[in-house]
Amino acid sequence: MSAFDLSIDSGFTAGQNSEWLNGSLNPKQFALRYRDQPPEPPSELLKTLEPKPERKLSFTTLKVVDTLLRGDLARLRSDTLADAMRISPTTLRRRLSRDGTNYQAILDAVRRYHCEQQLAINWVPGKCIAWDLGYAEVNSFYRAFRRWTGANYSEMKLLLI
């Protein structure tokens, strides 16, 4: 099972394409191939994207953002994403750089967005949110949180509890 199988749901039915009828294609694995236009990302996420996009984001960048918003951040890697989009990792890097960004910057913005959304609902222990955001080490999450907010996670805990 690939990283795409875990989280992408295309809403595509088998009767819409003959490849789906004979079972040769997995609809979850190739969902991005059939999606017309990915939805516009939340404005809060675009505010945190570094560097700031100077113009409207390309189709490829929107696909990457949409996939990361819906996907398992611990499993989705740039090469897996490029394979699912049917492009090479080099092409993905080149297209993202045309928009003035890169995979890591988008991943960081999506992680920050998910963190803000989760903490707006209720406080979550650092190790739990670090796991949900795809960090291998909780200390990496704490450093990222400090970079995003300028405050330690423990300081934020005192404000939220």
C-alpha positions as CSV (number, residue, x, y, z in Angstrom):
1,M,0.0,0.0,0.0
2,S,1.5,3.3,-1.1
3,A,1.2,6.6,0.8
4,F,-1.4,7.7,-1.7
5,D,-3.6,4.7,-0.9
6,L,-3.9,5.9,2.7
7,S,-5.5,9.2,2.2
8,I,-6.5,10.3,-1.2
9,D,-10.1,9.8,-2.3
10,S,-11.0,11.0,-5.7
11,G,-14.7,10.4,-5.8
12,F,-14.2,8.8,-9.2
13,T,-16.6,6.0,-10.1
14,A,-15.8,2.9,-12.1
15,G,-18.3,3.6,-14.8
16,Q,-16.6,6.8,-15.9
17,N,-13.6,5.2,-17.5
18,S,-13.0,1.8,-19.1
19,E,-9.6,1.4,-17.3
20,W,-11.6,1.5,-14.0
21,L,-14.0,-1.2,-15.3
22,N,-11.4,-3.8,-16.0
23,G,-9.6,-3.2,-12.7
24,S,-6.3,-2.2,-14.1
25,L,-6.1,1.1,-12.3
26,N,-6.5,1.8,-8.5
27,P,-8.7,4.9,-8.2
28,K,-7.0,6.1,-5.0
29,Q,-3.5,5.6,-6.3
30,F,-4.1,7.7,-9.4
31,A,-6.6,10.2,-8.1
32,L,-4.5,13.2,-8.9
33,R,-4.3,12.2,-12.6
34,Y,-8.1,12.6,-13.0
35,R,-8.8,15.6,-10.9
36,D,-9.6,18.6,-13.0
37,Q,-8.4,21.4,-10.7
38,P,-7.4,21.1,-7.1
39,P,-9.2,23.4,-4.7
40,E,-7.7,26.7,-3.7
41,P,-5.7,26.2,-0.5
42,P,-6.9,28.0,2.7
43,S,-5.7,31.6,2.9
44,E,-4.2,31.0,6.3
45,L,-1.9,28.4,4.7
46,L,-0.8,30.7,1.9
47,K,0.1,33.4,4.4
48,T,2.6,31.0,6.0
49,L,4.2,29.8,2.8
50,E,7.7,31.0,2.5
51,P,8.7,32.7,0.3
52,K,5.5,34.4,-0.5
53,P,4.1,33.6,-3.9
54,E,4.3,36.6,-6.2
55,R,1.6,35.4,-8.5
56,K,-1.1,32.7,-8.6
57,L,0.2,29.3,-7.9
58,S,0.6,26.8,-10.7
59,F,-1.5,23.7,-11.1
60,T,1.4,21.5,-9.9
61,T,1.9,23.5,-6.8
62,L,-1.8,23.4,-6.0
63,K,-1.8,19.6,-6.4
64,V,1.1,19.3,-4.0
65,V,-0.6,21.5,-1.4
66,D,-3.9,19.7,-1.8
67,T,-2.3,16.3,-1.5
68,L,-0.3,17.3,1.6
69,L,-3.5,18.8,3.2
70,R,-5.3,15.6,2.7
71,G,-2.5,13.1,3.1
72,D,-0.5,11.4,5.8
73,L,2.4,13.7,6.3
74,A,4.6,11.0,7.8
75,R,4.5,9.0,4.6
76,L,4.2,11.4,1.8
77,R,7.6,12.2,0.3
78,S,8.4,14.4,-2.7
79,D,9.5,11.4,-4.9
80,T,6.3,9.5,-4.0
81,L,4.2,12.5,-4.9
82,A,6.1,13.0,-8.1
83,D,5.5,9.4,-9.1
84,A,1.7,9.7,-8.4
85,M,1.6,12.8,-10.5
86,R,3.4,10.9,-13.3
87,I,6.4,13.3,-13.4
88,S,10.0,12.9,-12.3
89,P,11.2,14.3,-9.0
90,T,13.4,16.7,-10.9
91,T,10.4,18.0,-12.9
92,L,8.5,18.5,-9.6
93,R,11.4,20.4,-8.1
94,R,11.7,22.6,-11.3
95,R,7.9,23.4,-11.4
96,L,7.8,24.2,-7.7
97,S,10.9,26.5,-8.1
98,R,9.1,28.3,-10.9
99,D,6.5,29.3,-8.3
100,G,9.3,30.4,-6.0
101,T,8.9,27.6,-3.5
102,N,10.0,24.0,-2.8
103,Y,8.6,20.8,-1.4
104,Q,10.0,21.4,2.1
105,A,8.5,24.9,2.3
106,I,5.1,23.6,1.3
107,L,5.4,20.7,3.8
108,D,6.4,23.2,6.6
109,A,3.4,25.5,5.8
110,V,1.0,22.6,5.8
111,R,2.4,21.3,9.1
112,R,2.0,24.8,10.6
113,Y,-1.5,25.1,9.3
114,H,-2.5,21.7,10.7
115,C,-0.9,22.6,14.0
116,E,-2.8,25.9,14.3
117,Q,-6.1,24.1,13.4
118,Q,-5.6,21.4,16.0
119,L,-4.6,23.9,18.7
120,A,-7.6,26.1,17.9
121,I,-9.8,23.2,18.8
122,N,-8.0,21.9,22.0
123,W,-4.6,21.4,23.5
124,V,-2.8,18.3,22.4
125,P,0.4,16.9,24.0
126,G,3.5,17.7,21.9
127,K,4.4,14.1,21.1
128,C,0.9,13.5,19.8
129,I,0.8,16.5,17.5
130,A,4.4,15.8,16.4
131,W,3.4,12.3,15.3
132,D,0.3,13.6,13.5
133,L,2.4,16.2,11.6
134,G,4.8,13.6,10.5
135,Y,7.8,14.5,12.6
136,A,10.1,11.5,13.5
137,E,11.3,13.2,16.6
138,V,9.3,15.4,19.0
139,N,12.2,17.7,19.4
140,S,12.1,18.5,15.7
141,F,8.4,19.6,16.2
142,Y,9.3,21.7,19.2
143,R,12.0,23.5,17.2
144,A,9.6,24.1,14.3
145,F,6.9,25.4,16.7
146,R,9.4,27.8,18.2
147,R,10.4,29.0,14.7
148,W,6.7,29.5,13.7
149,T,5.5,31.3,16.8
150,G,8.6,32.6,18.6
151,A,7.4,30.8,21.8
152,N,8.1,27.4,23.3
153,Y,5.3,24.8,23.1
154,S,5.3,24.5,26.9
155,E,4.7,28.3,27.1
156,M,1.8,27.9,24.7
157,K,0.4,25.1,26.8
158,L,0.2,27.4,29.8
159,L,-1.9,29.9,27.7
160,L,-4.2,27.2,26.3
161,I,-4.9,25.2,29.4
